[in-house]
Amino acid sequence: SLFIGAKAYREDDPPHYESTYVSGWDVRSLAFMERAIGAARPGIRFGVEEVFLRSADELARMRDPGVEIAREAWNEIMTDGQTSAIVTIGTQRACHATEVCLATMLGVAPFKRGADPRLSSSPVQFVWSCDEYDRLPSSFAVIGQQREISPSERPRKTIALKVLNKTFEVRAEGDLMYDFGLIAAQRRRTGIWLVIAGLSGPATHAAALLLEEITADVPRADPGRTPPVLLAVIEAQLKRDVNRRGDNREVKTQKVALVDKWEAPDFARR
């Protein structure tokens, strides 16, 4: 199953029809993933699950977002033990399924602000602005200070990606922007779990495009241990096309910046 973030949209004019909004960048990533999966495993059947994003107000009213979101239908599909493979597209800012998937891989509770006290440093951290950190509870978010930006730039909500204590900071050089995406993969009992998550929509798409170039095999677990997690960071070079309407960012180049694996410490042994 492929999980993609979505938002419900209600028209202002009568009869107030409701529709579903999905990021164009995530749709591009989804289309590429479908082609890649079909080419690798001809005849495979898979479904696409929409994960509706809860608003900041909704999340604030929840006593425990992890418990309440766990009741949603998409989460039951993810955790029922019957689905052979799980793929989530977008970070937890866009798709709640990514939060659940990463938490399951790394053995922590989802939707909890602050690092798990058992981990001296989470192997995956998304560095956010203070406002974004307060808006969305996540077990993988930390507050960061962004560099001074030019008057033409808007303050960024996502500042950097930190993987295995290496920091990859979003930066601008002239008319180019350098952004980053995460690929995380783990062998589970039923199959591979995979996260494709960029700090922005274009970075998510860049990560999807480079998935086939990650040559390292998804590691297998030693007896009695939690399966290791393959972690890769993708750097995307972005530029705005002033002649395009809507989101006019485009991916100029993409490259692999890091490939490594994380193994659970002794306390996570099964």
Legacy VTK file of the C-alpha trace (Angstrom):
# vtk DataFile Version 3.0
C-alpha trace
ASCII
DATASET POLYDATA
POINTS 270 float
0.000 0.000 0.000
1.129 3.552 -0.790
0.090 6.252 1.686
-0.217 9.863 0.559
-1.240 12.954 2.528
-4.491 14.704 1.650
-6.634 17.621 2.788
-10.418 17.930 2.721
-11.644 21.028 0.909
-15.168 22.445 1.216
-16.408 24.866 -1.443
-17.620 28.253 -0.200
-20.529 28.455 -2.615
-23.697 26.321 -2.312
-24.168 23.384 -2.399
-20.793 23.325 -0.580
-19.390 20.211 -2.200
-16.424 18.641 -0.482
-13.370 17.553 -2.434
-9.912 16.227 -1.713
-6.671 18.150 -2.245
-3.386 16.332 -2.809
-0.004 17.982 -3.455
1.027 17.937 -7.093
4.570 17.001 -6.057
3.296 14.024 -4.076
1.210 12.921 -7.055
4.356 13.006 -9.229
6.191 10.945 -6.612
3.281 8.507 -6.403
3.182 8.078 -10.186
6.910 7.374 -10.295
6.661 4.885 -7.425
3.828 3.043 -9.171
5.911 2.715 -12.345
9.019 1.644 -10.415
7.145 -0.963 -8.389
5.399 -2.280 -11.487
8.704 -2.602 -13.343
10.430 -4.337 -10.438
7.573 -6.705 -9.694
5.292 -7.124 -12.732
1.755 -8.038 -11.854
1.956 -6.805 -8.258
-1.265 -5.369 -6.852
-1.174 -2.377 -4.557
-3.563 0.215 -3.207
-3.307 3.951 -2.583
-4.532 5.216 0.774
-5.360 8.880 1.424
-4.213 10.107 4.842
-6.187 13.205 5.742
-4.065 15.784 7.516
-5.432 16.943 10.846
-5.366 20.683 11.485
-3.351 22.241 14.300
-6.607 22.938 16.186
-7.725 19.318 15.851
-4.386 18.022 17.088
-4.377 20.459 20.003
-7.766 19.137 21.181
-6.528 15.538 21.229
-5.363 14.167 24.556
-3.094 11.692 22.754
-2.878 12.162 18.949
-1.133 8.815 18.542
-4.032 6.942 20.133
-6.756 8.826 18.276
-5.074 8.720 14.877
-4.449 4.984 15.384
-8.235 4.490 15.067
-8.291 5.797 11.501
-8.822 3.306 8.682
-5.470 3.917 6.982
-3.612 3.158 10.222
-5.452 -0.142 10.578
-4.269 -1.098 7.076
-0.701 -0.204 8.038
-0.716 -2.221 11.260
-2.963 -5.194 10.447
-0.004 -7.426 9.564
-1.621 -8.371 6.248
-0.070 -5.731 3.967
3.111 -7.017 2.331
4.754 -3.608 1.803
4.218 -0.086 3.124
5.305 3.122 1.340
4.634 6.593 2.760
5.148 9.740 0.692
5.970 13.130 2.257
7.114 14.114 5.735
4.887 14.053 8.795
3.964 17.672 7.974
2.108 16.345 4.938
1.306 12.728 5.793
0.614 11.376 9.299
1.437 7.875 8.048
5.105 8.888 7.800
5.176 9.683 11.525
3.697 6.264 12.329
5.996 4.462 9.895
9.190 6.108 11.192
8.139 5.566 14.815
7.553 1.868 14.123
10.906 1.521 12.354
12.848 3.272 15.115
10.918 1.824 18.054
9.473 4.991 19.587
5.964 6.299 20.240
4.610 8.589 17.487
3.388 12.174 17.876
5.421 12.899 21.023
7.285 16.201 21.182
10.891 15.791 22.276
13.222 12.872 21.688
12.533 9.499 23.234
14.416 9.624 26.579
15.994 6.252 25.817
17.770 7.684 22.775
20.614 10.137 23.309
20.004 11.408 19.795
17.327 10.286 17.383
18.860 8.939 14.150
16.372 11.053 12.187
15.442 14.627 13.094
13.535 17.263 11.161
14.656 20.754 12.162
11.659 23.083 12.160
10.885 26.673 13.011
9.495 27.327 16.486
5.988 27.969 15.108
5.968 24.742 13.107
7.256 22.758 16.088
4.400 24.095 18.224
1.819 23.432 15.494
2.445 19.742 14.890
3.446 17.129 17.495
6.177 14.825 16.211
8.681 12.471 17.790
11.243 13.511 15.171
11.031 17.312 15.233
13.467 19.697 16.899
13.556 23.497 16.935
16.297 25.142 14.916
17.556 28.605 14.160
17.618 29.424 10.483
20.260 31.534 8.819
19.574 35.157 8.052
17.468 35.307 4.919
17.152 37.961 2.238
14.121 40.297 2.101
12.796 38.366 -0.911
12.674 35.086 0.999
9.903 33.957 3.318
10.857 32.518 6.715
11.137 28.764 6.278
9.101 26.259 8.266
11.616 23.484 7.629
15.239 24.423 8.210
17.284 21.243 8.005
17.347 17.465 8.034
19.583 15.702 10.538
20.430 12.037 9.963
22.879 10.060 12.093
24.245 13.308 13.585
24.954 14.816 10.162
23.077 18.042 9.437
21.833 18.958 5.961
20.641 22.565 6.023
18.391 24.110 3.410
20.290 26.927 1.741
20.050 29.400 -1.110
22.895 30.180 -3.509
21.951 32.878 -5.969
18.746 31.818 -7.702
19.195 28.179 -6.672
17.834 26.483 -3.557
19.338 23.334 -2.071
16.816 21.132 -0.285
16.926 17.623 1.154
14.899 14.448 1.305
14.982 11.270 3.368
14.695 7.649 2.269
14.228 5.177 5.133
13.688 1.456 4.585
13.347 -1.526 6.905
12.561 -5.205 6.482
9.475 -6.139 8.491
7.846 -9.518 9.001
5.436 -8.951 6.110
7.778 -7.077 3.737
9.608 -3.796 3.215
8.507 -0.566 4.905
9.646 2.544 3.055
9.511 6.300 3.751
10.073 8.878 0.985
10.051 12.269 2.720
11.445 15.597 1.526
11.626 18.819 3.495
9.529 20.196 0.633
7.359 18.696 -2.088
10.102 18.996 -4.744
12.597 17.345 -2.378
10.181 14.438 -1.851
9.953 14.035 -5.630
13.760 14.151 -5.956
14.054 11.394 -3.339
11.529 9.249 -5.228
13.475 9.722 -8.466
16.700 8.501 -6.857
15.222 5.518 -5.030
16.438 3.100 -7.707
19.981 4.467 -7.401
20.291 3.531 -3.734
22.353 0.420 -4.316
22.704 -0.664 -0.687
20.468 -3.618 0.108
17.953 -3.151 2.875
19.779 -4.908 5.742
18.500 -8.034 7.437
18.261 -8.443 11.210
20.505 -10.606 13.324
18.588 -13.174 15.414
16.864 -11.561 18.383
17.403 -7.986 17.227
15.246 -5.285 15.687
15.851 -5.053 11.914
18.328 -2.281 10.983
17.020 0.742 9.088
18.616 1.823 5.820
18.852 5.640 5.783
19.672 7.807 2.766
19.701 11.583 2.296
19.006 13.097 -1.111
20.138 16.613 -2.059
17.918 18.410 -4.556
18.872 21.534 -6.470
15.759 23.637 -7.070
15.040 26.701 -9.179
11.918 28.743 -9.817
10.546 28.984 -13.342
9.044 32.470 -13.506
7.004 31.517 -16.577
5.074 28.766 -14.792
1.828 29.260 -12.913
1.185 27.909 -9.404
4.071 26.264 -7.589
6.837 27.200 -10.011
9.695 25.339 -8.334
11.409 22.726 -10.447
14.007 20.090 -9.646
17.166 20.809 -11.649
19.397 18.038 -10.260
19.344 15.460 -7.488
22.102 13.398 -5.905
22.675 10.991 -3.031
24.319 12.808 -0.110
24.393 9.949 2.425
23.701 6.220 2.650
24.089 4.455 5.983
22.198 2.212 8.363
20.935 2.567 11.915
20.793 -0.330 14.333
18.686 -0.273 17.471
20.589 -0.074 20.777
20.511 -2.937 23.242
17.301 -1.783 24.958
15.376 -2.322 21.719
16.169 -6.023 21.464
13.106 -8.168 20.991
LINES 1 271
270 0 1 2 3 4 5 6 7 8 9 10 11 12 13 14 15 16 17 18 19 20 21 22 23 24 25 26 27 28 29 30 31 32 33 34 35 36 37 38 39 40 41 42 43 44 45 46 47 48 49 50 51 52 53 54 55 56 57 58 59 60 61 62 63 64 65 66 67 68 69 70 71 72 73 74 75 76 77 78 79 80 81 82 83 84 85 86 87 88 89 90 91 92 93 94 95 96 97 98 99 100 101 102 103 104 105 106 107 108 109 110 111 112 113 114 115 116 117 118 119 120 121 122 123 124 125 126 127 128 129 130 131 132 133 134 135 136 137 138 139 140 141 142 143 144 145 146 147 148 149 150 151 152 153 154 155 156 157 158 159 160 161 162 163 164 165 166 167 168 169 170 171 172 173 174 175 176 177 178 179 180 181 182 183 184 185 186 187 188 189 190 191 192 193 194 195 196 197 198 199 200 201 202 203 204 205 206 207 208 209 210 211 212 213 214 215 216 217 218 219 220 221 222 223 224 225 226 227 228 229 230 231 232 233 234 235 236 237 238 239 240 241 242 243 244 245 246 247 248 249 250 251 252 253 254 255 256 257 258 259 260 261 262 263 264 265 266 267 268 269
